[in-house]
Amino acid sequence: MKTEWETIIGLEVHVQLMTKTKLFSGAPTAYGAEPNVQACAIDLGLPGVLPVLNEEALRMAIKFGLSIGAIIAPHSVFARKNYFYPDLPKGYQISQFEFPIVRGGKIQFTLEDGTSKTIHLTRAHLEEDAGKSLHEDFHGYSGIDLNRAGIPLLEIVSEPELRSAKEAVAYLKTLHSLVRYLEISDGNMQEGSFRCDANVSIRPVGSEKFGTRAEIKNVNSFRFVEKAINFEVERQREILENGGTIRQETRLYDADKDETRSMRTKEEANDYRYFPDPDLLPVAVTEQMMNDVQKSLPELPREKSDRFMSSYDLSLYDATVLTTSRELADFFETTVKAANPTDPKLCANWIMGDLLGALNKANLEITESPISPKRLGDLVARIVDKTISGKIAKTIFEQLLESNDDVDTIIEKQGLKQVTDTGAIEAIIDAVLTENPDQVAEYKSGKDRVFGFFVGKVMKASQGKANPEQVNEILKQKLS
């Protein structure tokens, strides 16, 4: 009998915090600087220097913990994680081990089929990033860039409760949206601000015991996370079904070959010889600090989504898409306000369809949209008050992308105002019916499909300006 396998996934996500300076030094954190120009004596691990905790990073960690309903430790401790690698000049990384700042909490997310799932978190702790080894252009040598050394990270560790690559991606997207809503990270995956380590194992369906896991390091796109997990699950399945055993190890995902490959055997906690950092005092979180951070919490994505459904009568799908980012949600609400009074669903359709499609084509973010919420709201308002038809609105939308003219100016300049005068529409219809007697006879003999022919002729004769509802209504009257 063929064994059925269950996939077990736990994720460790490294989120770069959006502070101006590093976790334990005053060196800047800006991306893209020349190598080693943003590394001070503390980052270089020179003798006699002392680290000082960045309070803003601490507040950001607390903010995250409060947003997921976690326990914020009143006292947490920084430890030294000892290992030797060229990009770690001190010979240890300052992290948190036994006493992290955030314990527990949960993330709820929606899957593609509309079902909801909740994943519990083990912990979230502060730690400094290491430098970066550069292997290109050095002709057999490696270069070390220590600009990233000391960058503040929040490592968010989930329980092994994810059961597929798609679940893992849905969880990651929700987490990514959350840290951006909280404004604790820009979440830029290309720049390494949001990186994921995936712990993957499989076990026979019904088994209580976890299988041996492999850790896939530093995957920095949602698509690659899905591909890496799927490859790893298949690799482990083939090994076990052929009588082999899985080795606990750290693996790297190669996007070009779409495969994972071994980097090193997986270390255990005791390999790192953790001990409390003697240069740093235990962190004490005061009640005042907790209250201040609590007051700074924004409306969170799920809360905003629920409000969009109740206040704007949107579907779960629409509300979920529009609250993907704080900026997109704000754009939608500003558009609705500009289009008032109108149907919010129509605003949602224009944003999710035409606008996001155009921005995606131009590789632009919503914050870079050439069409402001005010101008898009005006466009929707002119559809609702029947100044223009939906078809003409498409033409105006294209012009809004290319120019700074407002909607009413474009309508006026180009004479695009919809014809709603009943007499004028009747005259056009009468002319079309007179010119096409054979089609009139066909319609009256029961061939209803000819009706669309008449509508097309009338709209063409009016240059698309005739009100479609009135055209349909008057045509039916004339033909009956």
N, C-alpha and C positions, 0 to 999 in steps of 0.2 A: 504493500500500500504506500502510495506516494505521500511524503511528509508535507503538511501545510505549515508555512512559516509565518510568524508574526514579526513585524519590524518594530524595533524599539529605538527611539531617537531622543536624545537630550541635547540641548543647544547651549553653548556658551557664547554670548554676544559681547564684543568689546565696543563700547560706545565712547567716542572721543567727546569729552565735555567742552563746551563752547566758552572756555575762559580765555582771558587775554594773555595770561601767563601760565607757566607750567605748575605741576602739582606741588613741587617742593622748592621751586626757585622762581626768580623774577624774569627769567628768559621768556621771550615772546613765543607764541604758538602759531603764528601766521603760516599758511601753507604756501609752498612754492619758492621759498628762499634758497639762495645758493647753499651748497653743502657746508655744514659746520659753522654757519654764521649766527645761528640761534642756539648755541650750546655754551652755557656759562661754566664756571668752575665746579658748581654743584652737579650739573649734568655730566661733567667729565669725570666726576669722582675723585677730584684732586684732594690730597691730604689736608686736613684741618678745616674743611668746610662742613657746615651743618644745614640740614634740610629744615624748611619751615612750611607747614601745611597751608595750602591755598584755601581760605575760608569759603570762597565762592564755589569751589568744587564740592566742598562738603555740603553746602546748601543745595546744590543741584542733585546730589545723591539723595538727600532727604526728600526733596521735591518728587523725585521718581518714586521713592518708597511710599510716600503718602498717596500718590496717584494710583497705586496698585493695591492699596489696603494692607501694606506690609507692616511689620514691627520695626520701628526705628530704635536701634540700640542706644540707650542713654550713655553707654561707654563702649567704644570700639578701639581696637589696637592695630597698629601697623606692624608688620613683620618683615623680616628679610627672607626672600626666597633665593637661595644660593644656587647659582649655576654659572658656568664659564662659557662665554661666547663673545666673539669680537665686538658685537654691537652693544655689549653691556660692560662698560668700562669699570664699574665698581666691583664687578664679580657677583653682584646680587641685585635683585629687583625689589623695590619697596612695594609691598602689597598688603592685603589683609587675609588672615588665615582662620584662626579659631574664633575671632570676634569681629565679624563684618559689621558694617554700618546698617545694612538692610537685611532683614531675615523674613522669608515667607512672601506672601502676596500672591496675586494671580492675574493672568491675562486672559480675557475672553475675546474670541474672534469668530468670524463667520466664514464658513467654507463655501465653495462654489455652488453646492446644491442648496444653500440657504440654511443649513443646519449650523448650530452654534456649539462651540467647544471651549472648555476652560482648561488652561494649563497652569499648574502651580509652580511657583518659583522657589528654589532652594535658598537663594541669597543674591545680593548684589553688593559688590565691594569695590572700593577705590584702589587703584594701583597706577603706577607710572608705566609709560610705554618704554620700550627699548629703542635703540637706534636702528639703522637700516644698513644691511650689507649690499653693496653694489658690485655686480660681477661683470658688467659690460664695459668695454672700452679700456680695460686695464691690462690686457695682454697677459693673461695667466695669473694676475693678482686680483685681489678684491679691495674695493674702497669702502670706507665706513663713513656714513653720514649720521652725525649725532644730533641733528636738528629735532628728531622725534623723541630723543631720550628725555624722559621726564614729562612728556605730554600726559595730561590727566585722562585716565580711562575709568569708566564704570563697567565692570564685568558683571553681566547679568546671566545667572545660571538657572536653567529650567530643570524641573524634575523630568525623568525619562518617561514622559506621558504622551509624546507624539508618536503616531503610528504609521505615518507615510510621509513621503517627500512633499506632497501637496499640503499636508497639514503643517509641516515645518515652514513652508514658504508663507502660508496664510498667517501663521504666528509671527514670523519675522516682519511681514508687512505691517501688521498691527503694532508691533513693538516699534518699528521704524517711524510710523505715523505718530505714536505717543511721544517719543523723545523730541520730535520736532514740534509737536503741539506745546510741550512743556518748555520749549526754547532752551533746552539744556544741551542740544547737539544739532548740527546742521544735517547730520545723517548722510553726508556725501560719501557714497560707497567707492567712487573712483579715487577719492583722496584718502581712503582708509579710515574715515570717521565712523564707519559702521561695518564691523567685520565679524564673521561667524566661524566658530569651531563646532563641528557636528560630531557628536559621539553616537556611533551607529552599531547596532548589533541585531541579531535575529535569534528567535527561539521557536520551537515547535508550538503551534497553536494549542492553548490549554495549559502550557507549562508555566509554573510560577517562577522558575529560576531564570535569571537573565543570562544571556549568552555573553561570550567574550567580546568586548567592544573595540572598535578602531576609532581613533579620533582624526577627523579630516580638518586640517588647520587652515585658517585665514582665507575663507571663501568670501569674496566681496561682491557678489551679485545674486539676486534672487534666482535667476535662471541657472546659474552655476551651482547653487546650493541644491536645487532640485535634481540636476544632472548628476552631481557628485554622490548624493545619497542613493539615487536609483542604481548607479554603477556599483557602489559599495555593497548594497543589499544583494545584488545579483552575484557579485564576486564571492561574498560569504556563503551564499546559498550553494553555489557550484562546489566550493571547497568542502562543505559539510556533506553534501549529497554524494561526493566522491570519496567519503571516508576520512577526510583530512580534519585538521583542527585550526581554529582561528587564533592567530597570535595577537596579543594586545600590543598595539603599536600606534605611532603617529604617522598619518599618511598625508600626502599632498595631492590636490586635484589639478590635473593638467587639462586645461580647457581646450587646447589644440588637439589633443588625442582623445579627449572625453574619457579620461580614466583616472583612477587614483593610484598612486604608487608610494611605496614605503619610504619614510624619511628616517625614522629611528624607532627603537622599542619605546613603548610608553613608560614614562617615569611615574612612580608613585609619590605621594606627598613626602614620605620620609627621605626620598632621594634628594629633595630640595633643602633638607635640614632647616626648616622654618624655625625662627626664634624671634621674639619681640625686638623691634629695632630700638637699640638703646639711645639713639639720637632723637627719638620722637616720643613725646608724652602721649598717654592714652587720650583719645578724643572724647570730650564731654559735650553732649548735646543738651543745651538748656531748654527749659519750657518756653522761654521767650523766643528762641530761635525757631522752635517747632511752630509756634503760633504765627510768627512772621512768614514762614514758608507756606503754611497752610493758607494764609490769606492771599498769597501770590498765585495759587493754583488757578489755571484757566478752566473754562468749560472743556471737559475732556471729549475725545472723539465719539465714544459711545453715547454720552449724554447729549452731545450735539446732534448725532444721528437720530436719537429718539425725539428730540425737539423738532427736527426738520420733518419727521413723519407726522407728528401731532399738529404742529403749527402751519405747515405748508401742504399737508395732505399728500406727501410723497411716498412712494413705495420704499421698501427696505433697500432694494437695489439702488435706487436713485439717491437715497439718503446716504448710503454707504460710499458711493462714488464721490458725492459732493463733499463729504467730510474726510476724504483721504488725506487732505492737508488743510491746515488752518487757513492758508492763503486762498485755497479754492473755495472753502466754505464762506470766507469773508466776501469773495468775489460774487458768489451766488446771492448772498443776502443783500449786498449793495445793488446788484442788478434788479432784484425784486423790488427794492425800495424805489429805484429810479423808474421802474415800469408801472408803479402803482397808479390807479388800481388795475390789476391784471391777474392772470392765472400763473402762480409760481411754477406750475408744471411746465408751462411753455418756456419760461426762463430756464428751467433745468434742462429741457430738451435742447435748446440752443447752445447752452454751455457744454453739455456732455457730448453733443453731436458735432455741430459746425465749428464751435470755437476750439474745443480740445483737439479736434481733427486737424484744424489749421495750425495750431501751435505744435502739435506732434510732427507735422510735415516740415515745419520750419525749425524744429528742434529748440523750441522756446518753452520756458516755464510760464505758469499762469501769471507770475509777477512781471513777466516781460511782455504780456499781451499788448499788441498794438491797438486793440479795441478795449476801451475802458468799460467798467460796469455801467457807467452812466450812459454811454453811447449804445451799448447792447440793450439796456433797459428801455431806452427811447425807441429802438427798433421794434422790440416786442410790443411796446405801447401802441405803435402805429399799426401793427397787425391787429391788435385787439380792438382798436377804435375804427377799424376798417378803412383807414387812410390808404393802406397798401395791402396787397394780397401776400400770401405766404411765398408765392413764386417770385414776386418782385422783391420781397425781403431778402431772398437769396442773392439777388443781383446787388442790392444795396450793401449786404454784408461783405461781399468781395471788395467793394469800393471802400468800406470802412477799414479793411485791412491795409489798403494801399494809401489812404489819404487821412488827413486830420479833420475833414469836413464833418459836421454833425449830420444826423439823419434827416432832419427837416430841410437843411440846405440842399442835400443830394436830391431829395424828392422834388423840391421846387425847381432846382436847376435843370433837371432832366425830365420834368413833367411826368413823374411816375405815380402821381396821385391816382388812386383807384377810382374807377367810374362806378358810382353808386346811384346815379340818376336813372330811375326806372324807364323813363321815356327814351333816353339815349340807348340803354341796353335793348329795349324792345325794338328800336329801329335797326340795330345791328342784327338781331335775331331774325327779324322779318326779311332782311336782305339775304341772309344765309339760307333761310327756308325757300325763298323764291328762286335762288340760284341752284338749289339742289332738290328738284321735285322728285327725282327717282328715289333718293334716300328717304324722303318724306313718305313716299308710298311704301317703301320697305318697312319703315318703322310702324306704320299704321296696319301693316299686314301681320305684325307680331314679332318682327325682328328687333327686339329691344336693344341689342348691342350697337345698333346704329346711333343710339343716343350719344355715345362718347364721341362719334364723328362730328355731330353738331356742336357739342361743347368745345371741341378743339378748334373748329372753324370760327366760332364766336370769339374765343379767347385770342386767336390769331388776328382776327379783324380788329379787335380792340387793343392790339399790341400788349396783351396780357394784363390790361388795366381793369377790365370788367370784373365786378365782384362775383366770384365763382358761385356763391350761394344763390345770389339773385339770378345768375345765368341759368342755373339748374332749375330753379323754381319757375321762371318765366317760360323756359323751353317746354317744361312739362305741361304748362297751361296751354301754350300755343299748339303743341302736338296732340293734345287730347281733344 
